[in-house]
Amino acid sequence: MASGGSAIRGSRVGAGPMGEQDRGFHAERIQVHYWCGSGHQMSPYFLATIEPEEVPEQLDCPNCGAPAGRDRENPPKVAKLEPYKTHLAYVKERRTEEEAVTLLEEALTQLRARRGSVAQ
């Protein structure tokens, strides 16, 4: 198949004339820079007429998900996330060490009694 010169090659349906610069009204905008703890930088644009207090102090980094702030030298720290607690961790919150020893002894006594009755 010969690769002839097609007038529509590389353009999409409904596109304007090739090379058209004016695609509509562009609002005034400002660029704000954010950095995360991993060193990633992102620079989103905001409307130039936005109130300074409406520009967010922190955003989530699209690369790593960590919080990103506007101070390059002191990026925000990742909040320490509690890992999933096991059943044992919850039990340890509710019981003292003495109660744990007592419960363990009771459970072992019952287990030994069952094993002894099975062995006979």
N, C-alpha and C positions, 0 to 999 in steps of 0.2 A: 504494500500500500504506500503510495507516495505521500509524503508529508507536505502538502500544499499549503499555501498561505491562507489560513482561515481567519476571517475578520472577527470571529467571536471567540477564538482560542484564548484561554486564560481570563475570560471575563465571566461574570455570572448573569443570569437572566434578570432583566430589570435594572441593570447597572446603567449609569449615565454614560456620557461620552468618556472615552479613555482619557485619563490624565486630568479629569475635572478636579479642580482644587476646592471649589466652594461647595461643600456638602451641607450647608445650612449654617445657622447662627451658632457661634461658639461663645459660651458664657465665660466671663473672667473667672480664673481659678487660681488657687494657690497650691503649692506642693509642700507636704509636710513629711519629714523623714522620721522613721522609726527604726530602732535596732533591738534585737532580742539578745539573750544571753549567749547564744551560739554564734553571734557575729553577723547574722543575716540582716540585710537592710531592705526595707520596703518604703516606697515613697508614693502614697496615694494622693490624689488631687481632691480638693474640697472647693466649694463655691467661694469666690473671693469675698462675698458679702456676708459670709457666715460669722456669727459672733465668736470671739476667741474662746469663750467658755464652752462652746458647743463642739469644738474640735476635741476628739477624745485624747486623753492622756496616754492610754494604752490600747493596743490592738493585739489580736492573736497573730502570730507569725504564720504565714501560709506555708512555709517550708518545714518547720518543726513543731508548730502548735504552741510554742512557749509564748508568754506575754512579751510584747515589744513596747518599749517606751521611747520618748523623744530625746532622752539623754544618752548619747553614744557611750560615754565613759561609765555610766551607772545604769545598765539595763535592769528592768525589774526582775526580781528573783521569782523562781517558780515556787508556788505555794506547796508546802510539804503535804503530799497526799497520804492519807492513812491507807495501808494495804488492807485487803479483805481480811476480816477477823475470822479466825476459826472458832469452832465450838469451844475448844479448850480455852481460848483467850477470853471468851465471854464468861466461862465458868470461873476462871481465875480472878475476874473482876468482882464476882459475887461471893466467893469463898475465901476464907483465910487459910493459911497453911495448915493450921491445926485441924480445921474442918476437912480439908482435903485428905489428910492422913487418916482421920477417923473413917471417912467414906471409903477410902481405898481398903482399909482393913476389913470393913464390913463386906465389901464386894469380894475380896479374896476369901474370906471365911465362907461365904455362900458358894463360891466357885469350888472350893476344896470339898465342901460338903456334897455338892452335886457329883463331883468326880469320884468321890469315895463311894457314893451309892451306886454309881454306874459300874465301878470296878468289882463290886461284890456280886 
